[in-house]
């Protein structure tokens, strides 16, 4: 399951850099959960031909990720944004309990809103 998720993420990041055929095979295999035989039958080629194309595309995407690190960086940024959101919630709760400042609450909500917006991108 972990490999399937990793490949689905890499397809999102690097799929456009593959050939149309490679990308469609990967999407059938990882996103649509078709077997190699089903893809081969739909595309009119051998099962081995589909397997080779998928393995070649996987290798290319892994190499791109190794060089560029976009998926890893995205994961790290998402994790940090979630931490920011948790911290703003704690600041807001602390501020409410201690009645410190409306301004602090407003800034905290603004930061949280920005972090949530970035997570959606």
C-alpha positions as CSV (number, residue, x, y, z in Angstrom):
1,X,0.0,0.0,0.0
2,X,2.8,2.4,0.8
3,X,4.4,2.0,-2.6
4,X,1.0,2.6,-4.3
5,X,0.6,5.8,-2.3
6,X,4.1,6.9,-3.1
7,X,3.7,6.3,-6.8
8,X,0.3,8.1,-6.8
9,X,2.0,11.2,-5.2
10,X,4.9,11.0,-7.7
11,X,2.4,10.8,-10.6
12,X,0.8,14.0,-9.3
13,X,4.2,15.8,-9.2
14,X,6.0,14.3,-12.2
15,X,3.3,12.7,-14.4
16,X,3.3,15.5,-16.9
17,X,7.0,14.9,-17.6
18,X,6.3,11.4,-18.8
19,X,5.0,10.3,-22.2
20,X,1.3,10.3,-22.5
21,X,1.3,6.5,-22.7
22,X,3.5,6.1,-19.6
23,X,1.3,8.5,-17.7
24,X,-1.9,6.7,-18.7
25,X,-0.5,3.3,-17.8
26,X,0.6,4.5,-14.4
27,X,-2.8,6.2,-13.8
28,X,-4.6,3.0,-14.8
29,X,-2.4,0.9,-12.6
30,X,-2.1,3.1,-9.5
31,X,-5.2,5.3,-9.6
32,X,-7.7,3.1,-11.3
33,X,-6.4,-0.1,-9.7
34,X,-6.4,-2.0,-13.0
35,X,-4.2,-5.1,-13.4
36,X,-1.4,-5.4,-15.9
37,X,-3.5,-7.8,-17.9
38,X,-6.5,-5.5,-17.9
39,X,-4.4,-2.6,-19.1
40,X,-2.7,-4.8,-21.8
41,X,-6.1,-5.9,-23.0
42,X,-7.5,-2.4,-23.1
43,X,-4.4,-1.0,-24.9
44,X,-3.9,-4.0,-27.3
45,X,-0.4,-4.8,-26.2
46,X,1.2,-7.5,-24.1
47,X,1.2,-7.7,-20.4
48,X,5.0,-7.6,-20.4
49,X,4.9,-4.4,-22.5
50,X,2.7,-2.7,-19.9
51,X,4.9,-3.9,-17.1
52,X,8.0,-2.6,-18.8
53,X,6.5,0.7,-19.5
54,X,5.3,1.1,-15.9
55,X,8.7,0.0,-14.5
56,X,10.5,2.5,-16.8
57,X,8.1,5.3,-15.8
58,X,8.5,4.5,-12.1
59,X,12.2,4.6,-12.5
60,X,12.1,8.0,-14.2
61,X,9.8,9.5,-11.6
62,X,12.0,8.1,-8.7
63,X,15.0,9.7,-10.4
64,X,13.2,13.0,-10.8
65,X,12.2,12.9,-7.1
66,X,15.8,12.1,-6.1
67,X,17.1,15.1,-8.1
68,X,14.3,17.6,-7.4
69,X,12.8,16.4,-4.2
70,X,9.4,18.2,-4.8
71,X,7.2,15.5,-3.3
72,X,9.4,15.3,-0.2
73,X,9.5,19.0,0.2
74,X,5.7,19.3,-0.2
75,X,5.3,16.7,2.5
76,X,7.6,18.6,4.9
77,X,5.9,21.9,4.2
78,X,2.4,20.3,4.7
79,X,3.6,18.9,8.1
80,X,4.9,22.2,9.2
81,X,1.7,24.0,8.2
82,X,-0.3,21.6,10.3
83,X,2.0,22.4,13.2
84,X,1.4,26.1,12.7
85,X,-2.4,25.5,12.7
86,X,-2.1,23.5,15.9
87,X,0.0,26.3,17.5
88,X,-2.4,29.0,16.5
89,X,-5.3,27.0,18.1
90,X,-3.3,26.8,21.3
91,X,-2.5,30.5,21.2
92,X,-6.2,31.3,20.7
93,X,-7.3,29.0,23.5
94,X,-4.7,30.5,25.9
95,X,-5.7,34.0,24.9
96,X,-9.4,33.2,25.5
97,X,-8.7,31.7,28.9
98,X,-6.5,34.6,30.0
99,X,-8.4,37.4,28.3
100,X,-5.1,38.9,27.0
101,X,-5.8,40.6,23.7
102,X,-8.3,40.8,20.9
103,X,-5.3,41.8,18.7
104,X,-3.5,38.5,19.5
105,X,-6.6,36.6,18.7
106,X,-7.1,38.4,15.4
107,X,-3.4,37.7,14.4
108,X,-3.7,34.1,15.4
109,X,-6.8,33.6,13.2
110,X,-5.1,35.4,10.3
111,X,-2.1,33.1,10.6
112,X,-4.3,30.0,10.8
113,X,-6.3,31.1,7.8
114,X,-3.1,31.6,5.7
115,X,-1.8,28.2,6.7
116,X,-5.1,26.5,5.8
117,X,-5.1,28.3,2.4
118,X,-1.5,27.0,1.7
119,X,-2.5,23.5,2.6
120,X,-5.3,23.6,0.0
121,X,-3.0,24.6,-2.8
